[in-house]
Amino acid sequence: MDPDHETLTIGIDLGATSVRVAAYSPPAGLLETSAFLTRISAGPLAIVDDICRNVCRLLEIHGRTRPCAGIGVGSPGPLELPAGRLHAPPNLPGWNNFPLLDELQSRLPHPISLDGDARVAALAEYALGSGKEFAVDSLCMLTLGTGVGSGIILNGRIWHGASGMAAESGHLTIDPEGPPCGCGNAGCLEAYASGTAIAKAAERLFAGGLSPSAHLDPASPLTAANLALAARAGDPHARGVYAAAGRALGIALADLINMLNLPLYVVGGGVAQSWDLLSAPLFAELHRRSYVYRLTTSGGAALQAIPGGTRVMPARLGPEAGLLGACILPLHVPPAVGPEPSGACQASRQSALH
């Protein structure tokens, strides 16, 4: 029997809004997924309790016939590696200096591979999505969700930087006089192109006296998804907000292309589902600001230097990228340095202490 049929991994996709946990087998893919709200107000230990409870349940069900090769975790950053400690994550208030790796490993019975959520999504896109489709060994991925994350794969491996904090592209400065960002800077890409920023931009417009058109239901929450529906229906203000987000993405990607000269750049996350609203201003900025893109895109003078040219496109895996990346992380990246596995599955901190 193919040994892959006996291999199990568990993936944890920790988000500021929700958490997803899945059991995975390489030939079968996702075996089972559970999702629950991130209880930010309850604090990090309560959220880790929720995570471990779900991991233990999946191990009990799917670990009976398959040996577990490890547990992969995608976490918001900034994330210090190999320590596995978070440093003031903008979208996880109360998590500053939280030792995520130690807390998980003290309760779970298998080695844990921990990495940034966007880097984990980039790994999935490289191994299972557009990277596999175009047979490239390097790519850069931006993830547009509650915040803006980024991951870089170089020569088939995640690029971490000196302390595990590489590829914080969401905090590239688009406009130094722009709106404040949760990281403490102003005018970051995240302050323009995240789902949160898109909703806030619309709020500022309407607070300034502009009236929403009939395409925006006043009884519905003002979210990026609802704004996208209104923009497609012709609402000029919603279209303007998305155009600003697309321009910001184009400026950031132009800088990344000029600096990295990789063959593939992909945009994922929930906001990327509105690629039709983002792409025109995005590509206009790429052509304006990146000579590397102009030279290496389709028809460029240096096209033969990169077979197929420089590609910029929406990610192939959609909203599953982060979870799939967490699931395959133990198969690609050694476990993080931390305490020995607990030896038994313990769903709460209280049980871990006894």
ZAMARGU-4260 file (C-alpha; in steps of 0.2 Angstrom, whole numbers, plus 5000, padded with zeros to 4 digits):
<rodrens>
0) 5000/5000/5000 | 5006/5017/4996 | 5012/5024/5013 | 5004/5041/5009 | 4988/5033/5012
5) 4993/5030/5030 | 4999/5048/5033 | 4989/5061/5042 | 4992/5079/5046 | 4982/5092/5055
10) 4981/5110/5049 | 4977/5125/5060 | 4972/5141/5051 | 4972/5155/5065 | 4963/5170/5059
15) 4957/5186/5068 | 4939/5182/5064 | 4938/5164/5063 | 4949/5148/5066 | 4949/5133/5055
20) 4956/5116/5059 | 4957/5101/5047 | 4963/5083/5045 | 4972/5080/5029 | 4980/5065/5020
25) 4991/5069/5004 | 4981/5057/4992 | 4964/5062/4999 | 4966/5080/5003 | 4955/5088/5016
30) 4947/5074/5026 | 4937/5084/5038 | 4936/5103/5043 | 4929/5112/5058 | 4928/5131/5060
35) 4923/5142/5074 | 4924/5161/5079 | 4940/5168/5086 | 4935/5173/5103 | 4946/5188/5104
40) 4938/5196/5120 | 4941/5179/5129 | 4960/5181/5127 | 4973/5170/5118 | 4972/5155/5131
45) 4954/5153/5128 | 4957/5152/5109 | 4971/5140/5111 | 4958/5129/5121 | 4946/5130/5107
50) 4960/5125/5095 | 4966/5110/5105 | 4948/5104/5108 | 4946/5103/5089 | 4963/5095/5086
55) 4960/5082/5099 | 4943/5077/5091 | 4951/5076/5074 | 4965/5065/5080 | 4953/5054/5089
60) 4943/5051/5073 | 4956/5051/5059 | 4971/5046/5069 | 4965/5028/5072 | 4970/5021/5055
65) 4984/5034/5050 | 5000/5039/5059 | 5001/5058/5061 | 5016/5066/5053 | 5013/5082/5062
70) 5003/5097/5066 | 5004/5113/5055 | 4999/5130/5061 | 4997/5146/5051 | 4997/5161/5062
75) 4995/5180/5060 | 5011/5190/5062 | 5023/5197/5066 | 5029/5180/5072 | 5046/5177/5079
80) 5054/5161/5073 | 5060/5149/5078 | 5053/5154/5096 | 5035/5154/5089 | 5031/5170/5099
85) 5019/5184/5092 | 5024/5202/5093 | 5010/5214/5094 | 5000/5207/5080 | 4989/5222/5073
90) 4973/5211/5071 | 4975/5200/5087 | 4974/5212/5102 | 4980/5205/5118 | 4992/5193/5110
95) 5008/5203/5112 | 5023/5191/5117 | 5011/5177/5117 | 5021/5160/5116 | 5009/5151/5104
100) 5021/5137/5100 | 5024/5133/5118 | 5006/5134/5122 | 5001/5122/5108 | 5015/5110/5110
105) 5012/5108/5129 | 4995/5101/5125 | 4996/5092/5109 | 5005/5075/5106 | 5013/5078/5089
110) 5027/5089/5083 | 5021/5106/5078 | 5027/5116/5062 | 5022/5134/5064 | 5023/5148/5052
115) 5015/5165/5047 | 4998/5163/5039 | 5002/5171/5023 | 5018/5161/5021 | 5008/5145/5024
120) 4995/5151/5011 | 5010/5154/4999 | 5017/5137/5002 | 5000/5129/4997 | 4999/5140/4981
125) 5016/5135/4977 | 5014/5116/4980 | 4996/5114/4975 | 4990/5129/4965 | 4997/5141/4953
130) 5015/5137/4957 | 5012/5119/4952 | 5002/5124/4937 | 5016/5135/4930 | 5030/5124/4936
135) 5039/5139/4945 | 5051/5137/4959 | 5048/5154/4967 | 5033/5166/4969 | 5026/5180/4980
140) 5009/5180/4987 | 4998/5193/4995 | 4983/5188/5005 | 4969/5201/5007 | 4958/5198/5022
145) 4955/5206/5039 | 4973/5212/5036 | 4986/5210/5022 | 4998/5197/5023 | 5012/5191/5012
150) 5023/5176/5009 | 5038/5172/4998 | 5044/5156/4991 | 5062/5156/4985 | 5068/5140/4976
155) 5055/5129/4983 | 5057/5135/5001 | 5048/5148/5012 | 5059/5164/5014 | 5059/5168/5033
160) 5072/5182/5035 | 5084/5184/5050 | 5070/5182/5063 | 5056/5174/5054 | 5048/5191/5050
165) 5051/5192/5032 | 5038/5197/5019 | 5028/5209/5029 | 5022/5217/5013 | 5006/5223/5020
170) 5016/5236/5029 | 5024/5243/5013 | 5020/5262/5014 | 5009/5267/4999 | 5006/5285/5005
175) 5015/5292/5021 | 5000/5304/5023 | 4988/5290/5021 | 4976/5283/5034 | 4983/5275/5050
180) 4987/5257/5051 | 4986/5245/5065 | 5005/5243/5065 | 5008/5261/5070 | 5013/5267/5053
185) 5001/5277/5041 | 4997/5274/5023 | 5002/5255/5023 | 4995/5244/5010 | 4985/5236/5023
190) 4976/5252/5027 | 4970/5252/5008 | 4968/5235/5002 | 4962/5224/5017 | 4943/5220/5019
195) 4944/5231/5035 | 4951/5245/5026 | 4939/5245/5011 | 4924/5245/5023 | 4932/5260/5033
200) 4936/5269/5017 | 4917/5269/5013 | 4913/5274/5030 | 4924/5289/5029 | 4916/5294/5012
205) 4898/5293/5019 | 4903/5301/5036 | 4910/5316/5025 | 4893/5319/5017 | 4892/5307/5002
210) 4876/5297/5001 | 4876/5279/4997 | 4866/5275/4981 | 4852/5263/4980 | 4864/5249/4977
215) 4869/5249/4995 | 4856/5243/5007 | 4857/5254/5023 | 4850/5240/5033 | 4865/5229/5028
220) 4882/5230/5037 | 4895/5240/5027 | 4908/5226/5022 | 4920/5224/5008 | 4909/5210/5001
225) 4893/5221/5001 | 4903/5235/4994 | 4909/5224/4980 | 4891/5219/4976 | 4886/5238/4975
230) 4901/5242/4964 | 4896/5229/4952 | 4879/5236/4952 | 4886/5253/4947 | 4888/5262/4964
235) 4901/5275/4960 | 4907/5277/4978 | 4909/5258/4980 | 4919/5257/4963 | 4930/5272/4969
240) 4934/5263/4985 | 4939/5247/4975 | 4949/5257/4963 | 4959/5265/4977 | 4962/5248/4984
245) 4968/5242/4967 | 4980/5256/4964 | 4987/5253/4981 | 4990/5235/4977 | 4998/5240/4960
250) 5010/5251/4969 | 5015/5238/4981 | 5017/5225/4968 | 5027/5236/4957 | 5039/5238/4971
255) 5040/5219/4974 | 5042/5216/4956 | 5056/5228/4954 | 5065/5221/4970 | 5062/5203/4968
260) 5060/5199/4949 | 5051/5183/4953 | 5041/5174/4939 | 5024/5174/4948 | 5014/5185/4960
265) 4997/5180/4966 | 4984/5189/4976 | 4973/5178/4987 | 4961/5180/5002 | 4943/5186/5003
270) 4945/5203/4995 | 4954/5194/4980 | 4937/5187/4975 | 4934/5205/4969 | 4948/5204/4956
275) 4937/5211/4943 | 4936/5227/4953 | 4954/5228/4957 | 4963/5222/4942 | 4962/5237/4930
280) 4969/5250/4942 | 4981/5237/4948 | 4989/5234/4931 | 4988/5252/4926 | 5000/5255/4941
285) 5011/5241/4937 | 5014/5247/4919 | 5017/5265/4926 | 5029/5261/4940 | 5038/5244/4936
290) 5050/5244/4922 | 5054/5226/4927 | 5036/5222/4924 | 5036/5231/4907 | 5051/5222/4901
295) 5046/5205/4907 | 5027/5204/4904 | 5019/5197/4889 | 5028/5205/4874 | 5041/5213/4884
300) 5059/5215/4877 | 5066/5203/4890 | 5052/5190/4889 | 5064/5176/4886 | 5073/5179/4902
305) 5058/5172/4911 | 5048/5159/4902 | 5030/5165/4901 | 5035/5182/4908 | 5031/5190/4924
310) 5013/5184/4929 | 5002/5193/4941 | 4986/5184/4944 | 4973/5179/4957 | 4977/5164/4968
315) 4971/5147/4962 | 4966/5140/4978 | 4954/5153/4984 | 4949/5153/5003 | 4956/5136/5006
320) 4975/5141/5003 | 4978/5145/5021 | 4971/5129/5028 | 4979/5118/5015 | 4995/5126/5018
325) 4994/5123/5036 | 4990/5105/5032 | 5005/5102/5021 | 5017/5112/5032 | 5023/5097/5042
330) 5027/5089/5025 | 5038/5103/5019 | 5045/5112/5035 | 5053/5104/5050 | 5044/5106/5067
335) 5048/5122/5075 | 5060/5122/5090 | 5050/5121/5106 | 5045/5109/5120 | 5043/5091/5117
340) 5026/5086/5112 | 5014/5083/5127 | 5012/5064/5124 | 4994/5066/5126 | 4980/5076/5118
345) 4975/5089/5131 | 4960/5100/5126 | 4963/5114/5139 | 4976/5123/5148 | 4969/5117/5165
350) 4971/5098/5159 | 4988/5102/5153 | 4993/5108/5170 | 4988/5091/5178
</rodrens>
